[in-house]
Amino acid sequence: MQPPNQPQQPYGGQPADGNPYAAGPGAAAPTAPTGNPYGDQPPAPTGNPYGEQPPASTGNPFGNPQGQPAPFGGAPFSPAPPASPIRNGLALGVLVAFGAAIVASIVYGVLLGSIEREFGYAAIGVGFLVGFAAAKLGGSNPVTIAAAAVFSVGAIYFGQLIGYAMVMADAAQVSFSEVFLDHFDTVTRVWKEDADFMRYLFIALGAIAAIGGAKKAN
């Protein structure tokens, strides 16, 4: 049997010894800690919490700085080069020479058919007109001048065929289109039979006049 009036253990019967939370008899209760419960901490950072950052770039965000590889592994985009003015002038000059040759051949042929005789000096005028128009609009490119000389020879030849067809149509009392289109071989055969040295000379002079007209235009 236990002796009576045995002292009781406080709060659950645990001894005070070894219990850090137990206080002895008569001891004051521990006070709550004051100040920062986590101890001394460094002060909170001020300013930019992410540190120094490079300034934001201005201008084109997709530009390619010097020394940097192009995005996506490809070359930087560059606009298509403009068309060459020399090429454009050359094409224009050839087209103008061809158009002028057609117009000059018709005028020359109508003149020959109207007077019903050959007018050699008009061939020189045809060549000069073709060369002048081609160089005036297409420039003095050597290819343009050469094309004007060749087209002037064709203009003189076809102009003389037109004149022959007009004379033959008037003699046969038929239309010009019937003679020139349906009997073109007959027209060319008659032209060859009547051709002489002076006719070929004026054709050559027409080509020379085309070169002179091209130089005169510039």
Phi, psi and omega in degrees: 000144180276149178291146179292160177060038177285133182300140182267148177281135182289135171052070173098359173078026178267139178291153180289329181290133179086350179259110183291342183263354180268145178246147179287169179297131177087356182276147180283150180291143180295143180270154181290140180295149180244162178085206182280114183291346183259009177085189179287122178244150177294150181296152181296140180294148178246160179085219183281113182292346184260011178079187180288126177244147177294146180297149181296139179286148178246162179092217183279113180292346182257009182294167181246098181299157181295133180087354180262141178292152179293146179296150178063017175076011182246175179283149178297149182292136177226141181293155179294140180294144179292157179296144182290129178293333179293317180294319179296318178295324179295314179297319180295319180297319179294318179295319179294319178299318180294315179295319178294326179294320179296313181296315182294324179294321179294314180297317180297317180294319179296322178297315180295318180291331181285318181272350177056038172201161183280136180235093188296322183294338176294333177297323178295320178296324178297312180299317180297318181296317181295313180295320181294314181295319182295315182285330181294322182260334183251357180090174184264039177293138180302327178293320178297317180295319178295320178296322178296321179295316180293316180294329178293323176298315178296323180295319179294318181296309181292330176296321177292324176295321177298316178299317178297317181295324178294318179293317180294321179294322179291323180289322182271358180057044177233173181285155179296317182298325180294318179289313187288325183266315184276336182232044182295324179296325178292321179297314180294324179294317178296321178299316180295323180292327181270349184294140177226188183296318182296327179294314179292328178295317180291329175295317178295320178295330176295321177293321177294322178295328177296320177295318178295322177295323178294320178291325180293328181293335182248000000 
